[in-house]
Amino acid sequence: MATYRRERGAPTVGMHMKLSPEVKSLIDEYASVANAPQWAIVEAAIRAGKPGPNGLPPEWELEVGDEQIVMQLDSRKKAT
């Protein structure tokens, strides 16, 4: 059985959100199967997504306005 822990003193932030019952049920199911806390499921899901050209994982099917894409691409150029 895996142990899901962070290093002592690792920074964390609180987060409160409203989810659809279907999504909450999936998180609960995945947590049960993995014997993991909910935070580990959410972190694993976010980390599994690889950014596409607009900065978001394509499989998420989220729309981003053209202005946002330009801003994100510009900030990536500055970072490299």
PyMOL Python script that loads the backbone (N, CA, C, O; Angstrom):
from pymol import cmd

cmd.read_pdbstr("""\
ATOM      1  N   MET A   1       0.842  -1.176   0.000  1.00  0.00           N
ATOM      2  CA  MET A   1       0.000   0.000   0.000  1.00  0.00           C
ATOM      3  C   MET A   1       0.890   1.243   0.000  1.00  0.00           C
ATOM      4  O   MET A   1       1.837   1.345   0.779  1.00  0.00           O
ATOM      5  N   ALA A   2       0.571   2.174  -0.878  1.00  0.00           N
ATOM      6  CA  ALA A   2       1.345   3.410  -0.986  1.00  0.00           C
ATOM      7  C   ALA A   2       0.978   4.362   0.156  1.00  0.00           C
ATOM      8  O   ALA A   2      -0.146   4.354   0.658  1.00  0.00           O
ATOM      9  N   THR A   3       1.935   5.162   0.542  1.00  0.00           N
ATOM     10  CA  THR A   3       1.705   6.184   1.544  1.00  0.00           C
ATOM     11  C   THR A   3       1.760   7.535   0.851  1.00  0.00           C
ATOM     12  O   THR A   3       2.723   7.840   0.147  1.00  0.00           O
ATOM     13  N   TYR A   4       0.746   8.329   1.047  1.00  0.00           N
ATOM     14  CA  TYR A   4       0.677   9.646   0.415  1.00  0.00           C
ATOM     15  C   TYR A   4       0.952  10.696   1.468  1.00  0.00           C
ATOM     16  O   TYR A   4       0.091  11.037   2.279  1.00  0.00           O
ATOM     17  N   ARG A   5       2.162  11.196   1.438  1.00  0.00           N
ATOM     18  CA  ARG A   5       2.565  12.234   2.390  1.00  0.00           C
ATOM     19  C   ARG A   5       3.438  13.241   1.686  1.00  0.00           C
ATOM     20  O   ARG A   5       4.086  12.947   0.681  1.00  0.00           O
ATOM     21  N   ARG A   6       3.440  14.414   2.230  1.00  0.00           N
ATOM     22  CA  ARG A   6       4.365  15.440   1.763  1.00  0.00           C
ATOM     23  C   ARG A   6       5.496  15.516   2.770  1.00  0.00           C
ATOM     24  O   ARG A   6       5.371  15.067   3.909  1.00  0.00           O
ATOM     25  N   GLU A   7       6.594  16.090   2.329  1.00  0.00           N
ATOM     26  CA  GLU A   7       7.694  16.308   3.276  1.00  0.00           C
ATOM     27  C   GLU A   7       7.219  17.246   4.368  1.00  0.00           C
ATOM     28  O   GLU A   7       6.435  18.164   4.127  1.00  0.00           O
ATOM     29  N   ARG A   8       7.696  17.002   5.544  1.00  0.00           N
ATOM     30  CA  ARG A   8       7.328  17.870   6.662  1.00  0.00           C
ATOM     31  C   ARG A   8       7.694  19.314   6.331  1.00  0.00           C
ATOM     32  O   ARG A   8       8.814  19.607   5.912  1.00  0.00           O
ATOM     33  N   GLY A   9       6.739  20.197   6.525  1.00  0.00           N
ATOM     34  CA  GLY A   9       6.973  21.616   6.273  1.00  0.00           C
ATOM     35  C   GLY A   9       6.798  22.029   4.813  1.00  0.00           C
ATOM     36  O   GLY A   9       6.987  23.198   4.479  1.00  0.00           O
ATOM     37  N   ALA A  10       6.436  21.079   3.931  1.00  0.00           N
ATOM     38  CA  ALA A  10       6.232  21.431   2.517  1.00  0.00           C
ATOM     39  C   ALA A  10       5.092  22.444   2.424  1.00  0.00           C
ATOM     40  O   ALA A  10       4.083  22.305   3.115  1.00  0.00           O
ATOM     41  N   PRO A  11       5.245  23.453   1.582  1.00  0.00           N
ATOM     42  CA  PRO A  11       4.190  24.459   1.483  1.00  0.00           C
ATOM     43  C   PRO A  11       2.909  23.880   0.864  1.00  0.00           C
ATOM     44  O   PRO A  11       2.962  23.070  -0.061  1.00  0.00           O
ATOM     45  N   THR A  12       1.789  24.303   1.382  1.00  0.00           N
ATOM     46  CA  THR A  12       0.480  23.929   0.841  1.00  0.00           C
ATOM     47  C   THR A  12      -0.424  25.155   0.903  1.00  0.00           C
ATOM     48  O   THR A  12      -0.157  26.098   1.648  1.00  0.00           O
ATOM     49  N   VAL A  13      -1.485  25.133   0.120  1.00  0.00           N
ATOM     50  CA  VAL A  13      -2.496  26.192   0.162  1.00  0.00           C
ATOM     51  C   VAL A  13      -3.864  25.528   0.243  1.00  0.00           C
ATOM     52  O   VAL A  13      -4.081  24.455  -0.321  1.00  0.00           O
ATOM     53  N   GLY A  14      -4.769  26.169   0.941  1.00  0.00           N
ATOM     54  CA  GLY A  14      -6.123  25.662   1.041  1.00  0.00           C
ATOM     55  C   GLY A  14      -6.905  25.989  -0.225  1.00  0.00           C
ATOM     56  O   GLY A  14      -6.595  26.946  -0.935  1.00  0.00           O
ATOM     57  N   MET A  15      -7.924  25.179  -0.495  1.00  0.00           N
ATOM     58  CA  MET A  15      -8.732  25.405  -1.683  1.00  0.00           C
ATOM     59  C   MET A  15     -10.144  24.910  -1.408  1.00  0.00           C
ATOM     60  O   MET A  15     -10.341  23.792  -0.933  1.00  0.00           O
ATOM     61  N   HIS A  16     -11.109  25.745  -1.706  1.00  0.00           N
ATOM     62  CA  HIS A  16     -12.512  25.358  -1.558  1.00  0.00           C
ATOM     63  C   HIS A  16     -13.173  25.539  -2.910  1.00  0.00           C
ATOM     64  O   HIS A  16     -13.021  26.585  -3.541  1.00  0.00           O
ATOM     65  N   MET A  17     -13.903  24.534  -3.359  1.00  0.00           N
ATOM     66  CA  MET A  17     -14.576  24.647  -4.650  1.00  0.00           C
ATOM     67  C   MET A  17     -15.859  23.849  -4.633  1.00  0.00           C
ATOM     68  O   MET A  17     -16.025  22.921  -3.841  1.00  0.00           O
ATOM     69  N   LYS A  18     -16.757  24.221  -5.512  1.00  0.00           N
ATOM     70  CA  LYS A  18     -17.995  23.474  -5.696  1.00  0.00           C
ATOM     71  C   LYS A  18     -17.839  22.638  -6.953  1.00  0.00           C
ATOM     72  O   LYS A  18     -17.471  23.152  -8.010  1.00  0.00           O
ATOM     73  N   LEU A  19     -18.118  21.350  -6.836  1.00  0.00           N
ATOM     74  CA  LEU A  19     -17.991  20.414  -7.946  1.00  0.00           C
ATOM     75  C   LEU A  19     -19.348  19.800  -8.252  1.00  0.00           C
ATOM     76  O   LEU A  19     -20.249  19.795  -7.413  1.00  0.00           O
ATOM     77  N   SER A  20     -19.476  19.290  -9.452  1.00  0.00           N
ATOM     78  CA  SER A  20     -20.697  18.542  -9.754  1.00  0.00           C
ATOM     79  C   SER A  20     -20.663  17.253  -8.938  1.00  0.00           C
ATOM     80  O   SER A  20     -19.584  16.740  -8.638  1.00  0.00           O
ATOM     81  N   PRO A  21     -21.817  16.731  -8.581  1.00  0.00           N
ATOM     82  CA  PRO A  21     -21.840  15.480  -7.824  1.00  0.00           C
ATOM     83  C   PRO A  21     -21.109  14.345  -8.555  1.00  0.00           C
ATOM     84  O   PRO A  21     -20.491  13.493  -7.917  1.00  0.00           O
ATOM     85  N   GLU A  22     -21.177  14.335  -9.876  1.00  0.00           N
ATOM     86  CA  GLU A  22     -20.496  13.295 -10.654  1.00  0.00           C
ATOM     87  C   GLU A  22     -18.981  13.356 -10.458  1.00  0.00           C
ATOM     88  O   GLU A  22     -18.335  12.327 -10.258  1.00  0.00           O
ATOM     89  N   VAL A  23     -18.424  14.554 -10.515  1.00  0.00           N
ATOM     90  CA  VAL A  23     -16.975  14.712 -10.353  1.00  0.00           C
ATOM     91  C   VAL A  23     -16.560  14.355  -8.933  1.00  0.00           C
ATOM     92  O   VAL A  23     -15.554  13.671  -8.738  1.00  0.00           O
ATOM     93  N   LYS A  24     -17.317  14.806  -7.939  1.00  0.00           N
ATOM     94  CA  LYS A  24     -16.998  14.477  -6.543  1.00  0.00           C
ATOM     95  C   LYS A  24     -17.044  12.969  -6.324  1.00  0.00           C
ATOM     96  O   LYS A  24     -16.206  12.414  -5.613  1.00  0.00           O
ATOM     97  N   SER A  25     -18.018  12.315  -6.933  1.00  0.00           N
ATOM     98  CA  SER A  25     -18.137  10.863  -6.816  1.00  0.00           C
ATOM     99  C   SER A  25     -16.925  10.164  -7.434  1.00  0.00           C
ATOM    100  O   SER A  25     -16.432   9.177  -6.887  1.00  0.00           O
ATOM    101  N   LEU A  26     -16.445  10.671  -8.567  1.00  0.00           N
ATOM    102  CA  LEU A  26     -15.249  10.100  -9.202  1.00  0.00           C
ATOM    103  C   LEU A  26     -14.013  10.274  -8.321  1.00  0.00           C
ATOM    104  O   LEU A  26     -13.209   9.353  -8.176  1.00  0.00           O
ATOM    105  N   ILE A  27     -13.871  11.454  -7.740  1.00  0.00           N
ATOM    106  CA  ILE A  27     -12.739  11.688  -6.843  1.00  0.00           C
ATOM    107  C   ILE A  27     -12.795  10.710  -5.676  1.00  0.00           C
ATOM    108  O   ILE A  27     -11.782  10.116  -5.308  1.00  0.00           O
ATOM    109  N   ASP A  28     -13.968  10.548  -5.104  1.00  0.00           N
ATOM    110  CA  ASP A  28     -14.133   9.609  -3.991  1.00  0.00           C
ATOM    111  C   ASP A  28     -13.798   8.183  -4.418  1.00  0.00           C
ATOM    112  O   ASP A  28     -13.129   7.449  -3.691  1.00  0.00           O
ATOM    113  N   GLU A  29     -14.271   7.800  -5.605  1.00  0.00           N
ATOM    114  CA  GLU A  29     -14.016   6.443  -6.098  1.00  0.00           C
ATOM    115  C   GLU A  29     -12.525   6.216  -6.334  1.00  0.00           C
ATOM    116  O   GLU A  29     -11.974   5.196  -5.919  1.00  0.00           O
ATOM    117  N   TYR A  30     -11.874   7.172  -7.004  1.00  0.00           N
ATOM    118  CA  TYR A  30     -10.431   7.047  -7.264  1.00  0.00           C
ATOM    119  C   TYR A  30      -9.652   6.996  -5.959  1.00  0.00           C
ATOM    120  O   TYR A  30      -8.704   6.222  -5.826  1.00  0.00           O
ATOM    121  N   ALA A  31     -10.053   7.822  -4.994  1.00  0.00           N
ATOM    122  CA  ALA A  31      -9.371   7.839  -3.698  1.00  0.00           C
ATOM    123  C   ALA A  31      -9.526   6.490  -3.000  1.00  0.00           C
ATOM    124  O   ALA A  31      -8.591   5.997  -2.370  1.00  0.00           O
ATOM    125  N   SER A  32     -10.695   5.908  -3.116  1.00  0.00           N
ATOM    126  CA  SER A  32     -10.933   4.610  -2.494  1.00  0.00           C
ATOM    127  C   SER A  32     -10.093   3.518  -3.154  1.00  0.00           C
ATOM    128  O   SER A  32      -9.475   2.701  -2.470  1.00  0.00           O
ATOM    129  N   VAL A  33     -10.075   3.509  -4.481  1.00  0.00           N
ATOM    130  CA  VAL A  33      -9.303   2.499  -5.222  1.00  0.00           C
ATOM    131  C   VAL A  33      -7.808   2.620  -4.917  1.00  0.00           C
ATOM    132  O   VAL A  33      -7.120   1.615  -4.736  1.00  0.00           O
ATOM    133  N   ALA A  34      -7.318   3.855  -4.861  1.00  0.00           N
ATOM    134  CA  ALA A  34      -5.888   4.090  -4.621  1.00  0.00           C
ATOM    135  C   ALA A  34      -5.550   4.107  -3.141  1.00  0.00           C
ATOM    136  O   ALA A  34      -4.376   4.167  -2.776  1.00  0.00           O
ATOM    137  N   ASN A  35      -6.569   4.056  -2.277  1.00  0.00           N
ATOM    138  CA  ASN A  35      -6.356   4.203  -0.837  1.00  0.00           C
ATOM    139  C   ASN A  35      -5.549   5.475  -0.573  1.00  0.00           C
ATOM    140  O   ASN A  35      -4.550   5.475   0.146  1.00  0.00           O
ATOM    141  N   ALA A  36      -6.031   6.560  -1.190  1.00  0.00           N
ATOM    142  CA  ALA A  36      -5.317   7.837  -1.155  1.00  0.00           C
ATOM    143  C   ALA A  36      -6.247   8.942  -0.675  1.00  0.00           C
ATOM    144  O   ALA A  36      -7.466   8.833  -0.812  1.00  0.00           O
ATOM    145  N   PRO A  37      -5.681  10.001  -0.117  1.00  0.00           N
ATOM    146  CA  PRO A  37      -6.501  11.154   0.242  1.00  0.00           C
ATOM    147  C   PRO A  37      -6.946  11.893  -1.021  1.00  0.00           C
ATOM    148  O   PRO A  37      -6.327  11.773  -2.078  1.00  0.00           O
ATOM    149  N   GLN A  38      -8.018  12.652  -0.892  1.00  0.00           N
ATOM    150  CA  GLN A  38      -8.549  13.382  -2.047  1.00  0.00           C
ATOM    151  C   GLN A  38      -7.528  14.341  -2.643  1.00  0.00           C
ATOM    152  O   GLN A  38      -7.478  14.502  -3.862  1.00  0.00           O
ATOM    153  N   TRP A  39      -6.719  14.978  -1.814  1.00  0.00           N
ATOM    154  CA  TRP A  39      -5.748  15.927  -2.361  1.00  0.00           C
ATOM    155  C   TRP A  39      -4.778  15.226  -3.304  1.00  0.00           C
ATOM    156  O   TRP A  39      -4.348  15.818  -4.294  1.00  0.00           O
ATOM    157  N   ALA A  40      -4.427  13.978  -3.014  1.00  0.00           N
ATOM    158  CA  ALA A  40      -3.500  13.244  -3.871  1.00  0.00           C
ATOM    159  C   ALA A  40      -4.135  12.950  -5.231  1.00  0.00           C
ATOM    160  O   ALA A  40      -3.444  12.967  -6.250  1.00  0.00           O
ATOM    161  N   ILE A  41      -5.428  12.683  -5.256  1.00  0.00           N
ATOM    162  CA  ILE A  41      -6.136  12.429  -6.503  1.00  0.00           C
ATOM    163  C   ILE A  41      -6.179  13.700  -7.348  1.00  0.00           C
ATOM    164  O   ILE A  41      -5.899  13.663  -8.547  1.00  0.00           O
ATOM    165  N   VAL A  42      -6.526  14.811  -6.730  1.00  0.00           N
ATOM    166  CA  VAL A  42      -6.606  16.083  -7.464  1.00  0.00           C
ATOM    167  C   VAL A  42      -5.228  16.475  -7.995  1.00  0.00           C
ATOM    168  O   VAL A  42      -5.106  16.871  -9.154  1.00  0.00           O
ATOM    169  N   GLU A  43      -4.191  16.372  -7.165  1.00  0.00           N
ATOM    170  CA  GLU A  43      -2.840  16.713  -7.622  1.00  0.00           C
ATOM    171  C   GLU A  43      -2.393  15.805  -8.766  1.00  0.00           C
ATOM    172  O   GLU A  43      -1.787  16.278  -9.727  1.00  0.00           O
ATOM    173  N   ALA A  44      -2.685  14.512  -8.671  1.00  0.00           N
ATOM    174  CA  ALA A  44      -2.295  13.574  -9.732  1.00  0.00           C
ATOM    175  C   ALA A  44      -3.013  13.905 -11.035  1.00  0.00           C
ATOM    176  O   ALA A  44      -2.413  13.847 -12.108  1.00  0.00           O
ATOM    177  N   ALA A  45      -4.295  14.252 -10.947  1.00  0.00           N
ATOM    178  CA  ALA A  45      -5.058  14.585 -12.154  1.00  0.00           C
ATOM    179  C   ALA A  45      -4.508  15.837 -12.823  1.00  0.00           C
ATOM    180  O   ALA A  45      -4.374  15.874 -14.046  1.00  0.00           O
ATOM    181  N   ILE A  46      -4.193  16.849 -12.048  1.00  0.00           N
ATOM    182  CA  ILE A  46      -3.661  18.095 -12.612  1.00  0.00           C
ATOM    183  C   ILE A  46      -2.288  17.852 -13.223  1.00  0.00           C
ATOM    184  O   ILE A  46      -2.006  18.335 -14.320  1.00  0.00           O
ATOM    185  N   ARG A  47      -1.444  17.122 -12.538  1.00  0.00           N
ATOM    186  CA  ARG A  47      -0.095  16.859 -13.049  1.00  0.00           C
ATOM    187  C   ARG A  47      -0.092  15.968 -14.283  1.00  0.00           C
ATOM    188  O   ARG A  47       0.856  16.004 -15.067  1.00  0.00           O
ATOM    189  N   ALA A  48      -1.145  15.165 -14.467  1.00  0.00           N
ATOM    190  CA  ALA A  48      -1.214  14.262 -15.625  1.00  0.00           C
ATOM    191  C   ALA A  48      -1.493  15.020 -16.922  1.00  0.00           C
ATOM    192  O   ALA A  48      -1.173  14.524 -18.002  1.00  0.00           O
ATOM    193  N   GLY A  49      -2.076  16.199 -16.833  1.00  0.00           N
ATOM    194  CA  GLY A  49      -2.379  16.982 -18.033  1.00  0.00           C
ATOM    195  C   GLY A  49      -1.133  17.652 -18.594  1.00  0.00           C
ATOM    196  O   GLY A  49      -0.385  18.300 -17.862  1.00  0.00           O
ATOM    197  N   LYS A  50      -0.917  17.495 -19.873  1.00  0.00           N
ATOM    198  CA  LYS A  50       0.225  18.137 -20.538  1.00  0.00           C
ATOM    199  C   LYS A  50      -0.284  19.312 -21.363  1.00  0.00           C
ATOM    200  O   LYS A  50      -1.188  19.135 -22.180  1.00  0.00           O
ATOM    201  N   PRO A  51       0.274  20.516 -21.172  1.00  0.00           N
ATOM    202  CA  PRO A  51      -0.221  21.697 -21.876  1.00  0.00           C
ATOM    203  C   PRO A  51      -0.123  21.574 -23.399  1.00  0.00           C
ATOM    204  O   PRO A  51       0.869  21.085 -23.940  1.00  0.00           O
ATOM    205  N   GLY A  52      -1.173  22.028 -24.063  1.00  0.00           N
ATOM    206  CA  GLY A  52      -1.182  22.104 -25.519  1.00  0.00           C
ATOM    207  C   GLY A  52      -0.764  23.499 -25.961  1.00  0.00           C
ATOM    208  O   GLY A  52      -0.214  24.262 -25.167  1.00  0.00           O
ATOM    209  N   PRO A  53      -1.020  23.839 -27.224  1.00  0.00           N
ATOM    210  CA  PRO A  53      -0.601  25.141 -27.765  1.00  0.00           C
ATOM    211  C   PRO A  53      -1.192  26.337 -27.023  1.00  0.00           C
ATOM    212  O   PRO A  53      -0.565  27.394 -26.967  1.00  0.00           O
ATOM    213  N   ASN A  54      -2.403  26.184 -26.447  1.00  0.00           N
ATOM    214  CA  ASN A  54      -3.009  27.319 -25.751  1.00  0.00           C
ATOM    215  C   ASN A  54      -2.661  27.334 -24.258  1.00  0.00           C
ATOM    216  O   ASN A  54      -3.165  28.173 -23.511  1.00  0.00           O
ATOM    217  N   GLY A  55      -1.808  26.414 -23.832  1.00  0.00           N
ATOM    218  CA  GLY A  55      -1.393  26.378 -22.435  1.00  0.00           C
ATOM    219  C   GLY A  55      -2.213  25.437 -21.569  1.00  0.00           C
ATOM    220  O   GLY A  55      -1.874  25.210 -20.408  1.00  0.00           O
ATOM    221  N   LEU A  56      -3.298  24.883 -22.124  1.00  0.00           N
ATOM    222  CA  LEU A  56      -4.143  23.951 -21.379  1.00  0.00           C
ATOM    223  C   LEU A  56      -4.077  22.568 -22.011  1.00  0.00           C
ATOM    224  O   LEU A  56      -3.905  22.460 -23.225  1.00  0.00           O
ATOM    225  N   PRO A  57      -4.209  21.519 -21.226  1.00  0.00           N
ATOM    226  CA  PRO A  57      -4.246  20.177 -21.813  1.00  0.00           C
ATOM    227  C   PRO A  57      -5.430  20.058 -22.785  1.00  0.00           C
ATOM    228  O   PRO A  57      -6.562  20.371 -22.414  1.00  0.00           O
ATOM    229  N   PRO A  58      -5.184  19.614 -24.011  1.00  0.00           N
ATOM    230  CA  PRO A  58      -6.254  19.540 -25.010  1.00  0.00           C
ATOM    231  C   PRO A  58      -7.431  18.671 -24.577  1.00  0.00           C
ATOM    232  O   PRO A  58      -8.574  18.972 -24.919  1.00  0.00           O
ATOM    233  N   GLU A  59      -7.172  17.603 -23.834  1.00  0.00           N
ATOM    234  CA  GLU A  59      -8.261  16.714 -23.434  1.00  0.00           C
ATOM    235  C   GLU A  59      -9.222  17.355 -22.435  1.00  0.00           C
ATOM    236  O   GLU A  59     -10.298  16.813 -22.184  1.00  0.00           O
ATOM    237  N   TRP A  60      -8.852  18.490 -21.866  1.00  0.00           N
ATOM    238  CA  TRP A  60      -9.743  19.177 -20.945  1.00  0.00           C
ATOM    239  C   TRP A  60     -10.880  19.882 -21.662  1.00  0.00           C
ATOM    240  O   TRP A  60     -11.910  20.172 -21.053  1.00  0.00           O
ATOM    241  N   GLU A  61     -10.707  20.164 -22.951  1.00  0.00           N
ATOM    242  CA  GLU A  61     -11.734  20.804 -23.769  1.00  0.00           C
ATOM    243  C   GLU A  61     -12.245  22.105 -23.151  1.00  0.00           C
ATOM    244  O   GLU A  61     -13.451  22.347 -23.110  1.00  0.00           O
ATOM    245  N   LEU A  62     -11.328  22.931 -22.675  1.00  0.00           N
ATOM    246  CA  LEU A  62     -11.673  24.252 -22.147  1.00  0.00           C
ATOM    247  C   LEU A  62     -11.335  25.297 -23.196  1.00  0.00           C
ATOM    248  O   LEU A  62     -10.315  25.202 -23.878  1.00  0.00           O
ATOM    249  N   GLU A  63     -12.192  26.285 -23.316  1.00  0.00           N
ATOM    250  CA  GLU A  63     -11.951  27.340 -24.293  1.00  0.00           C
ATOM    251  C   GLU A  63     -11.135  28.462 -23.660  1.00  0.00           C
ATOM    252  O   GLU A  63     -11.308  28.801 -22.489  1.00  0.00           O
ATOM    253  N   VAL A  64     -10.253  29.019 -24.458  1.00  0.00           N
ATOM    254  CA  VAL A  64      -9.444  30.150 -24.030  1.00  0.00           C
ATOM    255  C   VAL A  64      -9.576  31.212 -25.100  1.00  0.00           C
ATOM    256  O   VAL A  64      -9.451  30.918 -26.289  1.00  0.00           O
ATOM    257  N   GLY A  65      -9.827  32.446 -24.688  1.00  0.00           N
ATOM    258  CA  GLY A  65      -9.954  33.538 -25.648  1.00  0.00           C
ATOM    259  C   GLY A  65      -8.638  33.821 -26.344  1.00  0.00           C
ATOM    260  O   GLY A  65      -7.570  33.538 -25.800  1.00  0.00           O
ATOM    261  N   ASP A  66      -8.709  34.378 -27.548  1.00  0.00           N
ATOM    262  CA  ASP A  66      -7.509  34.689 -28.326  1.00  0.00           C
ATOM    263  C   ASP A  66      -6.547  35.592 -27.569  1.00  0.00           C
ATOM    264  O   ASP A  66      -5.332  35.416 -27.662  1.00  0.00           O
ATOM    265  N   GLU A  67      -7.074  36.554 -26.822  1.00  0.00           N
ATOM    266  CA  GLU A  67      -6.221  37.469 -26.063  1.00  0.00           C
ATOM    267  C   GLU A  67      -5.439  36.711 -24.995  1.00  0.00           C
ATOM    268  O   GLU A  67      -4.262  36.998 -24.772  1.00  0.00           O
ATOM    269  N   GLN A  68      -6.072  35.757 -24.339  1.00  0.00           N
ATOM    270  CA  GLN A  68      -5.408  34.954 -23.324  1.00  0.00           C
ATOM    271  C   GLN A  68      -4.276  34.136 -23.931  1.00  0.00           C
ATOM    272  O   GLN A  68      -3.202  34.030 -23.338  1.00  0.00           O
ATOM    273  N   ILE A  69      -4.505  33.552 -25.118  1.00  0.00           N
ATOM    274  CA  ILE A  69      -3.479  32.746 -25.776  1.00  0.00           C
ATOM    275  C   ILE A  69      -2.252  33.598 -26.050  1.00  0.00           C
ATOM    276  O   ILE A  69      -1.129  33.170 -25.781  1.00  0.00           O
ATOM    277  N   VAL A  70      -2.449  34.800 -26.581  1.00  0.00           N
ATOM    278  CA  VAL A  70      -1.327  35.693 -26.884  1.00  0.00           C
ATOM    279  C   VAL A  70      -0.570  36.026 -25.608  1.00  0.00           C
ATOM    280  O   VAL A  70       0.661  36.017 -25.602  1.00  0.00           O
ATOM    281  N   MET A  71      -1.291  36.320 -24.524  1.00  0.00           N
ATOM    282  CA  MET A  71      -0.650  36.656 -23.256  1.00  0.00           C
ATOM    283  C   MET A  71       0.170  35.477 -22.744  1.00  0.00           C
ATOM    284  O   MET A  71       1.292  35.663 -22.272  1.00  0.00           O
ATOM    285  N   GLN A  72      -0.372  34.278 -22.830  1.00  0.00           N
ATOM    286  CA  GLN A  72       0.332  33.109 -22.332  1.00  0.00           C
ATOM    287  C   GLN A  72       1.564  32.812 -23.163  1.00  0.00           C
ATOM    288  O   GLN A  72       2.621  32.488 -22.622  1.00  0.00           O
ATOM    289  N   LEU A  73       1.430  32.922 -24.487  1.00  0.00           N
ATOM    290  CA  LEU A  73       2.566  32.649 -25.355  1.00  0.00           C
ATOM    291  C   LEU A  73       3.673  33.677 -25.115  1.00  0.00           C
ATOM    292  O   LEU A  73       4.853  33.328 -25.105  1.00  0.00           O
ATOM    293  N   ASP A  74       3.294  34.936 -24.923  1.00  0.00           N
ATOM    294  CA  ASP A  74       4.278  35.976 -24.641  1.00  0.00           C
ATOM    295  C   ASP A  74       5.007  35.708 -23.337  1.00  0.00           C
ATOM    296  O   ASP A  74       6.223  35.883 -23.261  1.00  0.00           O
ATOM    297  N   SER A  75       4.281  35.287 -22.309  1.00  0.00           N
ATOM    298  CA  SER A  75       4.941  35.033 -21.024  1.00  0.00           C
ATOM    299  C   SER A  75       5.852  33.818 -21.102  1.00  0.00           C
ATOM    300  O   SER A  75       6.871  33.778 -20.411  1.00  0.00           O
ATOM    301  N   ARG A  76       5.518  32.825 -21.921  1.00  0.00           N
ATOM    302  CA  ARG A  76       6.397  31.681 -22.110  1.00  0.00           C
ATOM    303  C   ARG A  76       7.693  32.102 -22.807  1.00  0.00           C
ATOM    304  O   ARG A  76       8.774  31.634 -22.447  1.00  0.00           O
ATOM    305  N   LYS A  77       7.586  32.976 -23.793  1.00  0.00           N
ATOM    306  CA  LYS A  77       8.772  33.446 -24.509  1.00  0.00           C
ATOM    307  C   LYS A  77       9.714  34.166 -23.552  1.00  0.00           C
ATOM    308  O   LYS A  77      10.931  33.994 -23.619  1.00  0.00           O
ATOM    309  N   LYS A  78       9.139  34.981 -22.654  1.00  0.00           N
ATOM    310  CA  LYS A  78       9.956  35.733 -21.689  1.00  0.00           C
ATOM    311  C   LYS A  78      10.649  34.805 -20.708  1.00  0.00           C
ATOM    312  O   LYS A  78      11.755  35.095 -20.252  1.00  0.00           O
ATOM    313  N   ALA A  79      10.008  33.689 -20.380  1.00  0.00           N
ATOM    314  CA  ALA A  79      10.561  32.756 -19.407  1.00  0.00           C
ATOM    315  C   ALA A  79      11.738  31.937 -19.951  1.00  0.00           C
ATOM    316  O   ALA A  79      12.545  31.411 -19.185  1.00  0.00           O
ATOM    317  N   THR A  80      11.822  31.839 -21.271  1.00  0.00           N
ATOM    318  CA  THR A  80      12.916  31.023 -21.849  1.00  0.00           C
ATOM    319  C   THR A  80      14.115  31.852 -22.208  1.00  0.00           C
ATOM    320  O   THR A  80      15.109  31.318 -22.700  1.00  0.00           O
TER     321      THR A  80
END
""", "prot")
cmd.dss("prot")
cmd.show_as("cartoon", "prot")
cmd.util.cbc("prot")
cmd.orient("prot")
